[in-house]
Amino acid sequence: MDLTRAIDSYCERTGPEYWSEPVNALTNLAFLVAALVIWQRIGGEKLPLARALAVILGVIGLGSFLFHTHGQVWAAIADTLPILCFVLLYIYTANRSFWGLSPWPALGATALFFPFTAATLPLFQLIPGIGPSAGYAPVPALILIYAALLRRRLPDVARGLAIGAAILVVSLVFRSLDETVCAGFPLGTHFLWHVLNAIMLGWMIEVHRRHETG
């Protein structure tokens, strides 16, 4: 694998230069702001999983910034790996916090994310226009499944999860539209994916925090 191979995946990028995606790069500040806000909201509460999620949220912003400035394979890994870590840790957190599972069962249930993604991804790839964003589509689907299963047990949590899934769906729409609108809107819409995702991920941590402290 050539880790320095250039990647041009988004409308805003017009060349291999470092600052070829200024808006896509700078909107990653939203992740850092969201991480700081949720860290402050956690305050002195003993919520180690929430704090870990807040740290990863900040790292997502840094990794995405690297990708939208360097635009190379290694930076793409730095972009996507923290997102996967956040997803897996949040599933584990949900299993522990919302379902009350002990660590090992919670970890085992978290591992089911991989076969779930493998089973549902081909279905999402059939959606016209979704393109590479199909890889993210299993996440809101899984959130909605959790919301449905928790609607009687924890209605407030279920509502919060559903809101998070809805924000993520809208975010995915903007991510998918980026190349489609490129000819008429050279800036593209990927930057909205950043802003909405920062809001959504911060909100998901807040749902956990409220459940634990409410």
N, C-alpha and C positions, 0 to 999 in steps of 0.2 A: 504494500500500500504506500502510495506517495503522499505523505502527510502534508506536503507543501503545494499540492495541486490546487490551482485556483478554482473556486466555485462561484458561479454567477446564477443565483436562483431567484433573485427578486428584482422587481421592476426598477427600483431606485438605482441599483448598481449599473453603471455604464462602463466600467473598466476595472482593472485589477488594483487600482490605487487604494491606499489605506483609507482615505476619507471619501470614498465613492458612495457611501450610504450614510450621510450625516444624520438624517432624520431617523432612519432605522436604528442607528447607533445610539443617538442621544435619548430616544424614547425608552431605552433600557433603564434610565434613571427612575422610571416608574416602579420597577421592581425593588430598587433600593429604598425608595420612599415608602412603599408598602411594607417592606421588611422592618423599617425603622418604626413605622406607626404601630404595627402589630407587636413589635418587641416592647414598645412603651405601654401598650394595652395589657400585655401580660404582667408588667410591673413586677411585684414581688411574689407573685403566685408561683408555687412549685409545680410547674408544668414543663418538664424537660422535653417532652415530645413537641410541644408547641414551640419552644425555643429552638429546637433543632430544625423544625420546619421553617421558622423565620430566618435562620442562618442560610438554609438552602435556598430560600426565596431570594435573598441577596446575591448568592452565588449564581443563580439563574441569570440575574441581570448582568453580572460581570462576564459570564460565559457568552451570553448573547451579544454583548458589546464587542467581545473579541472576534466573534464570527462576522459581525456586520462591519468591522473595520478591516480585519485581515483577509476574510473571505477565502480561507483555505481549509483543507480537510481536518487538520488538527484542531482548528478553531470550531469547526462544525461539531466535533466530538465534545469540545468544551462547552458548546451550546446545548447539546441534547442530553448529555449524561446527567447534569444536575436536574433536568426536568424529570427524567426517569427516576432518579433518587427521590425527588419530591413525591411523585405519584406513589411509589412503593411505600415510602414512610407514611404517607397520609393514609393509605389503605390499612397499614399496620396500626396506625393510631386510631382509625375508625373501628377496627376490630377490637382493640383494647378498650377504647373509651365508650363507644356506642353499644357494643355487644357484650362488653365485660369479659372478653376471652383472656385467658392467661397467655403468657408470652409465646409458648411453642404453638398452641393452636392458632393464635393470631398470626404467627409467622407462616404457618402452613396455609392458612386461608389467603394470606397475601400472595403467596406463590401461585395461587390460582389465576392471578392476573395474566400470566403468560399464556396458558392455554385459552383463556377467555379472549385475549387479543388475537391469538392465532385463529380461533374459530370465527370471530366476528369481522376481522379485517377484510377478508375477501368480499363480504357483504357490503361494507362501506365503500370499497373500491368500485362498486357498481354504480354509485351515485354520480350522476353527470356533473362534471365541473369541479369535483372535490379534489382531484389530483393527489399530490403528495400529502395533503392535509388529512387524507384518509387514515394515516398512521396514528393520528391523535384522536380520531373519532371514537374508539372504544372507551376512552376515558369518560366523556360525558354520559355515555350509555351506562357504564358501570356506576357512576354517581347516581343516576336516576334509578337504577335497580336498588341501590342501598336506600335511597329516599323512599321508594315504594315499600320496601320491606320494613322500614322503620316508622312508617306513617302512624301506626297505632301505638307502638312502644314508646317512641320519642317524636311526637308530632312537630315540635319546634325544630329539632335537628333535621327531620325529614324536609321541612319547609326550607331550611337554610341550605341543605344540599341541593334541592331542586333549583333554588335561585342560582347557586354556583354553577350547576349544569347549564342553565339557561344562558348565563353570561358566557360560558365557554363555547356554547353553540354559536352565539352571535360572533364571538371572537374567531371561530373557525371559518365562518362565512367570509369575514374580511380577509383572513389568510388565504382562502381559496380564490378570492376575487383579484388578488394582487396582479397576476399576469393578465387577467382578462381585461382589466381597465387600463392597462399600461399605455396603450396607444393614445388614449384620450386624456389620461391623468398620469403623467410620467413619474410622479412621486410614488404611486402605488398605494396600497392599503395595508401593507404588512405592519406599518407602525401602529395601527389600531389593534392588531393582534397583541403587540407588546403591552399597550396601555390597558386593554381589557383583561388580558391574562394577569397582569399585576394586581388589578382589582379583584379578580376572581380568586387567585391563590391566597391573597391576604384575607379575603372573605371566608375561604374555607378554613383557614386557621382560626379565624374569629368564631366560626360555628363550633369548633372544638373547644375553644376557650370558654365560650358562654355556657356550653354544656357542663364543663368541669367546675365552673365557678358560680353558676346560676342556682 
